[in-house]
């Protein structure tokens, strides 16, 4: 008797992207992993069973009829963005696989980032000729990873569409004074993303930090930013909540 294939959980961005732009974010449900990685873990660098990860990645390709294997990155909290399929890019980072985002203007190349609290950012231009996927933790945001991605798309920022995917929410993401100081020294408008809880800690809004940067760049259309990976244990992995956990994938490609 054949074993029934799992049905992976996912959400699609609610944004007015062109018809040839395809994007989605996987949930933690509907895969082959077990234990703390249950069940649709797509990250090979975790402590998950490598065979389960391989099967999950195969399921991702088959279930969503992807045109190619996603360009998986070795994410290092940098500002480096590479062109999917070439390994060339901008910013910091050593080695073609080390980057925190990718972009493409080619049909069939799948840009992907993995997250479990950090902010995934999906970007396309309104004529559907270029797309990007960005991994934006607080270190990457501070380093300008979103700025580099916008520059790589070589489009009028006012003509870009941006969707902010599931990340740790502003009610639970607590940071120290050094994070607050770094962001406010970089841009005084970033103070709007912090709320003090005691004399040494602040709640940090990754979504707001991204919005401030995008606004400074001239990006007008920014959607999403209304999920919390930490509090929604059923749907999302969260590194800060569980420490040993899997990763969701945010992917985008051109048809």
C-alpha positions in Angstrom: 0.0 0.0 0.0 1.4 3.4 -1.1 2.1 6.0 1.6 0.0 9.1 1.1 2.0 12.2 0.3 1.8 14.9 2.9 0.1 18.2 2.0 2.5 21.1 2.8 1.1 24.2 4.5 1.7 27.5 2.9 0.5 31.1 2.6 0.6 33.3 -0.4 1.3 37.1 -0.3 -1.7 39.3 -0.6 -0.3 41.8 -3.0 -1.1 43.1 -6.5 1.9 41.4 -8.2 1.9 40.8 -12.0 0.5 37.4 -13.1 3.9 36.1 -14.0 5.3 36.6 -10.5 4.7 33.6 -8.2 5.5 33.7 -4.5 4.7 31.8 -1.3 5.9 31.1 2.2 5.8 27.6 3.6 4.4 26.8 7.0 5.9 24.2 9.4 3.0 21.7 8.6 2.6 18.9 6.1 6.1 17.4 5.7 8.3 14.5 6.6 10.3 15.7 9.6 9.6 14.7 13.2 10.4 15.8 16.7 11.2 19.5 17.2 11.6 19.9 13.4 8.1 18.6 12.6 7.2 18.6 10.0 8.0 20.6 6.8 11.5 21.7 7.7 13.5 22.8 4.6 16.8 23.7 6.2 19.7 21.3 5.8 21.9 23.1 8.4 19.6 22.1 11.3 19.9 18.9 13.4 17.1 17.3 11.4 17.4 14.0 9.6 19.0 14.8 6.2 16.7 12.4 4.4 13.6 14.1 5.8 15.0 17.5 4.6 15.7 16.0 1.2 12.1 14.6 1.0 10.7 17.9 2.1 12.6 19.8 -0.6 11.4 17.3 -3.2 7.9 17.8 -1.9 8.3 21.5 -2.2 9.3 21.3 -5.9 6.7 18.7 -6.8 3.7 20.1 -4.9 4.2 23.7 -6.1 5.4 22.7 -9.6 8.5 24.8 -9.2 10.5 25.4 -12.5 13.8 24.5 -10.8 15.4 23.8 -7.5 15.3 26.9 -5.3 18.6 28.7 -4.9 19.4 27.8 -1.3 21.7 30.2 0.5 24.1 29.9 3.4 22.6 32.8 5.3 25.1 34.7 7.5 23.2 37.8 8.6 25.0 39.9 6.0 23.9 42.5 3.5 25.0 40.4 0.5 22.5 39.8 -2.3 23.4 37.5 -5.2 21.9 37.0 -8.6 20.2 33.6 -8.5 22.1 31.1 -10.6 25.3 33.1 -10.8 26.6 33.7 -7.3 27.5 37.3 -8.1 26.2 40.1 -5.9 27.0 43.0 -3.7 27.7 43.7 0.0 29.7 41.6 2.4 30.1 37.9 2.6 32.6 35.3 1.3 31.8 32.6 -1.2 29.0 32.3 -3.8 26.7 30.4 -1.4 27.0 32.9 1.5 24.4 35.6 1.1 21.2 36.8 2.7 19.1 37.3 -0.4 18.9 36.6 -4.1 17.3 38.3 -7.1 16.6 37.3 -10.7 15.4 38.7 -13.9 15.3 35.3 -15.6 12.3 33.0 -16.0 12.6 29.8 -14.0 15.1 30.8 -11.3 13.6 30.4 -7.9 14.9 32.8 -5.2 14.5 31.5 -1.6 15.3 32.4 1.9 14.8 30.4 5.1 13.6 31.9 8.4 12.4 31.0 11.9 11.9 34.5 13.4 13.9 36.7 11.1 12.0 38.7 8.5 11.5 37.4 5.0 11.1 40.1 2.4 9.7 39.4 -1.1 10.1 42.1 -3.8 9.0 42.5 -7.4 8.7 45.3 -9.8 5.3 46.2 -11.3 6.2 45.1 -14.8 7.1 41.6 -13.6 10.7 41.6 -14.9 12.7 41.2 -11.7 12.1 39.7 -8.3 14.0 39.2 -5.0 13.9 37.3 -1.8 15.6 38.7 1.3 16.5 37.3 4.8 16.4 40.3 7.1 17.3 39.7 10.8 18.1 42.7 12.8 21.8 42.5 11.9 21.0 42.3 8.2 18.5 45.2 8.5 21.2 47.3 10.2 23.7 46.4 7.5 21.4 47.5 4.7 20.3 44.1 3.2 17.0 45.5 2.0 18.7 48.6 0.5 21.1 46.3 -1.5 18.2 44.2 -2.7 16.3 47.2 -4.0 19.4 48.5 -5.8 20.0 45.2 -7.5 16.5 45.3 -9.0 17.5 48.4 -10.9 13.9 49.7 -10.9 12.3 52.9 -9.7 11.6 52.3 -6.0 8.2 53.8 -6.4 7.4 51.1 -8.9 8.3 48.2 -6.5 5.9 46.0 -4.6 7.2 44.6 -1.3 5.6 42.0 1.0 6.8 41.4 4.5 6.5 37.7 5.5 6.1 36.0 8.9 8.6 37.2 11.6 8.8 37.4 15.3 6.3 40.1 16.4 6.9 43.4 18.1 5.1 42.3 21.3 7.7 39.6 22.0 11.0 40.4 20.3 13.1 41.9 23.2 16.5 43.4 22.6 19.2 45.2 24.6 20.3 48.9 24.5 23.1 48.1 22.0 20.6 47.2 19.4 18.5 50.3 20.0 21.5 52.5 19.9 22.8 51.0 16.7 19.6 51.6 14.9 18.8 55.0 16.2 22.3 56.2 15.4 21.9 54.9 11.9 18.5 56.6 11.4 16.7 58.6 14.0 13.3 57.5 12.5 14.1 54.0 13.7 13.1 55.0 17.3 9.5 54.3 16.2 10.4 50.6 16.1 11.3 50.4 19.8 9.3 50.3 23.0 11.1 50.3 26.4 10.1 47.6 28.9 12.7 48.3 31.6 15.9 50.1 32.0 17.9 47.6 29.9 15.4 46.1 27.5 13.3 47.2 24.5 10.7 45.5 22.4 11.8 45.7 18.7 9.5 45.8 15.7 11.3 44.2 12.7 8.4 45.1 10.5 8.7 48.8 11.4 12.4 48.8 10.8 11.9 47.4 7.4 9.1 50.0 6.6 11.4 52.9 7.7 14.2 51.7 5.4 11.8 51.1 2.5 10.2 54.5 3.0 13.7 56.1 3.0 14.4 54.4 -0.3 11.2 55.7 -1.9 9.3 52.4 -1.9 5.6 53.2 -1.5 3.8 49.8 -1.7 4.6 47.7 1.3 2.2 45.0 2.4 2.2 42.1 4.9 3.9 42.4 8.3 1.0 41.1 10.4 2.2 37.7 11.6 4.2 36.5 14.6 6.3 33.3 14.4 6.9 33.2 18.1 3.3 33.2 19.3 1.8 31.0 16.5 3.5 27.6 17.4 1.0 25.6 15.2 2.0 27.3 11.9 5.5 28.7 12.4 8.9 27.6 13.5 10.5 30.0 16.0 14.2 29.8 16.9 13.8 32.2 19.9 10.9 30.1 21.2 12.3 26.6 20.7 16.0 26.9 19.9 16.1 23.5 18.2 13.7 23.9 15.3 13.2 23.9 11.6 12.9 26.7 9.0 10.2 27.9 6.7 11.0 29.0 3.2 9.9 32.2 1.4 10.3 31.8 -2.4 9.6 33.9 -5.5 10.1 33.3 -9.2 9.1 34.5 -12.6 7.1 32.5 -15.1 
